[in-house]
Amino acid sequence: MKVFTRDYRITGEYHPEWNAYFDGMKPCVLDIEATGLDRSRCKAVLIGLLMRTDSGVRITQFLAENHYEEAKVLDAAMDYLEENDAGYLITFNGCAFDVPFMNARLDANFLGRQLKMYHFDLYRFLRRCTDMKDRLESMSQMSIENHYGILSDRGDTITGKESVALFDQYAISGNSTIEKIILTHNREDVLHLNRLMYLTLADVPDIHQALAGYGFPAAGGRLSVRPKIKSFARILRITGEQISDPVSAAYFPDADEPLTVTFNSASSSFEIVAPVSSHDDDLYMDISFTDHPLLLSDPDCVGRYLILNSRTVNLVSKVLSESYLLK
């Protein structure tokens, strides 16, 4: 196995409101190259990871030198995520491919490890939470790069499909030119995905509403939270996934806390139902059952009432999810 690193001077936040959801969590852009799509028999042979440094970003790549070094590549990538304290993953279509593929191959190699952390799949986010799929003919990464005028900046000349055939040649010959072509394709994928995070998120008209539809992190990434107001029922329904260390617990409404809360370790899910009230067209929540400083100090909190909008719905959902998880 070979390890390659390259640094770039790219700084800044993905979105002005990003830290409200991800503060303290280090992002890691991930892209894998495999010998095919079938995770039951194909192998992960190259894993590219991009993380921030004090002066920009660093791309680290773990490359198998033949078809028998998959376990080394997987182990090295998992070690890297732990040692660099990665807080969440960023991928493009990684929910369908990269993450389940890696987990299947970790199992196949009996490594006793699983990739379980909050995962922001930009492809899934754009399809579910924006109108981009209606505006573009294709939702491929290169098509979106072309839309934002950065496709021509890529330094690679192959597709992922071509990379599979090239690796077969490389595993036999060890040819340095082929090695460079494969590495460049993977490196350009993670680098341009990182650039797309800046460009696409800047175009989202309401990032709070969009993240609510996708699911934002809470409890340091242990939870993915999806709130939704049910106006006709006068409730805020908070659902989500327990990503790691799932627990089981249930709380029922009483005079002090009017919430219904269920955490289910078997399904790694949770649900919180909280009552809301309305005045004319405005919705608000009586938060007198909590003394949480983030809620009481919020500019949209009046007395013990929190005026509900896309931002405060997410804020109260995050606070309640974390509070009941840790009870």
N, C-alpha and C positions, 0 to 999 in steps of 0.2 A: 504494500500500500504506500502511496505517496501523498504528501500533504503540501498544499500550495496556499500562499496568502498574498493578498494585494490590497493596498490602502487607497482610499479616495477621499478627497476633501469635500464632503457633502454634509452640510449641517442644517439644522432647523427642525421644526415640528411638522407632523403630517397635516395638522389642522389646528387653528387657534383654540378650539375646544377639546383637543385630543387629550390633554393632560388631566382634564376633569374626569376622564374614564380610565386612563392608563398611567397616571402619575406613579412613579416608583417601579413600574414594570418595564423591563428591558425588552424591546422587540427584536426578533430574529427572523429575517427573511430566509425561507428555505425552499430549495428546489432539488429534486433528485432526478438522476438519469438511471434508467433500468434497461434490462435486455428485452423487455416486452411489457405488455399490459397485464398479463395474467400473474397475479401475485402468488398463486399457489406453486408456480414452477419457475417464473422469471426472477431475476436477481437485481438488487440495487447495487450499482457499480460506481456511482459518483454522487456525492452529496455536497451541495454548495450551500453555505450559510453566510449571511451578512448580518453583522452587528455593529453598533455604534462604538466609536472610540472617542477620546478627548478631542481629536482633531478632525473627525469625519466618520467614515465607515470602513470596516475591514471585511473583505470576503475571504473565507477559509474554505478550501475544497479538499475533500477526502476521496482519492481515486484508487480503485482497485487496479492492480497491474494484470490481473487475469480473472477468470470466472470463479476462482476458489478463494478470493479474498473478501467476499461479501461480509462475513462476520466482522472482520477487522474494520471495514468501512462503517458499518452500523454501530459498532461499539465506540469507535472514535467520535462519531457524530453525537451520540448520546452523552459521552464524557464531556464533549465540548459544550453542549447545552447546560449541563450541570455546573461545570467549572466556571463558565462565564455568566452564571445566574440569569439565563434567559427567562423572561417572564411570560412571553407569549409568542406564538408563531404567526408569520405572515406568509401566505402562499397564494398562488393563482390556480384555482381548481384543486387545491390540496385536500379538500374535504372528500372529493371523489377519488383522488389518486394518491398524492404523496403521503399523506398521513396513514390511511389504511394500508397502503403498500408497505410502508416502513414497519408498521406494527405486525403485519403478517410475516414479514421477513425476519423480524426480531424473534417471533415465535418459532419460525421454521429453523432458525439457527440455535434455538434453545438458549437464548441469551438472558432470559428471565427479566426482561425490561420491556416497558411499553411507553410510548410517547403520549403522555396525558398532560396537556396544558391548554389554556385558552388559545383558540386558533382563529385568526381573522383571515378568512378566505376572500380576497378581493373580488374574484370572479363571482362567487355566490352573493356577496354583498351588492355588487353592481346589478346583478340580475334581479335580485329580490327587492332591493330597496331604492333603486333609481329607475329612470326611464331609458337608460342607455340601450337596453336590448331593442327598444322600439326605434331608436335613432341610428343604430349601426346595423349593417348587413350581417356582420359576424361579431361574436363576442370572444374571439381568440385574443390572446395577449398581444400578438403582433398587430391585429386589427385595431385594438385600442391604442397601442403605441402609435400607429399610423394616424389615428384620429387626433392625437395630441402632438403630432409632428416630431416624434423622437425616434421613429423606426429607422430612419436613415443614419442615426447615430450608432447603431449596433455595429460591433466589430466582428460578428460571426457570419458564416456563409452557409450554415446547414440548418436543417430542421431537427426536431427531436427524433423523428423516424430515421433520419439519416445517421444520427448519432449512434443508434443501435447497431447498424451494420459496421460503422467505423470502429466501434469498440471490439467487435469480433476480430477485426483485422489487427487492432492494437494488442489484444490479448495474445496473439500469436507472434507478432513481430516486435512489439515494444517500440514501434516507430515514433520518434519524437515529434514529427510533424503532425501525425494523427493525434497524438496526445495533446498537442497545442490546440488543434481544431476542436476536440471534444471539450477541453477545459474552457475554451473561449465561449462556446455556445452556452454552457451551464453558467458561467460567470456573467454573461450578458443578460441571461434570463433573470437572475437575482438582482443585478444592478438596475435593470429597467423596471422590474417590478417595484423596487424601492422608489424609483422616480415616479411611477404611476400612482403610488400612494399620495404623493404631494399633489399631483395634477388632478386626479379624479375626485379626491375628497374635497378639494377647493371648489368644485362645481356642485356639490350637494347642497341644496337650498336650506335644508333643516337637518343638520347632522344628528341632533338629539332624536328626532323622529326616526331617522334612518337606522341609527344604532339600536333603538328600541325594537325595530322590526327584525334586525339581524340577531341581536343578543350581545350585550356588553358585559365586561368582566366585573366581578365583585369578589371580595374576600381574597385579594391578591391573586386572582385567577382560579380559585377553587370553584367559583360559580360562573355560569353564563346566564344573564338575566334578561327576560323579555316581558316588559310590562304592556298592558293594554287597558284603556278605559272602556268600560261597558256603560255608556251613558244611560241607556234605557233601564239598566238594572241598578244604576247608581253605585257601581263598584269599580275599584281598581284591581284587576286580576294580574298577578305577577307569577309567571311561570319560568322554568329554566332547567338547566342541567347542573348536576353536581359533577364537576369534571374530575376531581380527585378527592380521596378520603370521604366518600359519601356516608351520610348518617341517616338515621331514621328518627323522626320525632313528630309529634302532633300537638297543636295548641288550639283551643276552642275559645270563641268569644265570651267575655264576661264583662262585668261592669267597669273594669279597669282597662282592658285591652279588647277592643271590638273586632279582632282579626281572627280569621281562620287560617291556620298554617299547617302544612304537611310537607315533611321531608321523607323521601322514600329511598333507602339505600339500595334496594333490589333493582329499581329502575333508574337509579342515579338522577332522579327528578325531584322537583319541589314545586309547591304552589302556595301563594299567599293571596288571600282575598281581603280587601280593606274597603270599608264603606266610604263613599264620597257624597258631597252635597252640591247643590247648584243654586245660583242666584242669577236670574235672567239667563244669559248665555255663558256665564262663568261657572267653572267647577272649582271646588276647594275641598280640602280635607281637614278635619279636626284632628290635630296631632297632639292633643293634650295628654295622650297616653305615653308620650315619649319625651325625654329631656335631651335628645341628641343635639349637640351644639351645631352641627351642620344644617339641621333643619331650622332650629330656632334663630340662627343668625342669618338665614337666607333673606335676601331683599324682598322675596315674594312671600315671606311669612309675616302675617299681620296678627299680632297677639298670639293666639294658639292655632291659627288657621293658615294653612299653606295653600296659596292660589296655585291651581294646577295648569301647567302648560307643558310643552314637550320636554323642556329642561327639568322642571321640578318633578314631573312624573318619574323621570329616570332617577333623579336624586333620591326621592323618597323610596323608590323601589330598591335601589342599591343599599340604602341605610337599613331598611327593614329586612332584606335578604341576609345581610351580614349579621344583624343583631340576633335574628332567630337561629341562624346557623351556629352561632357561638354561645347560645344560651345553655 
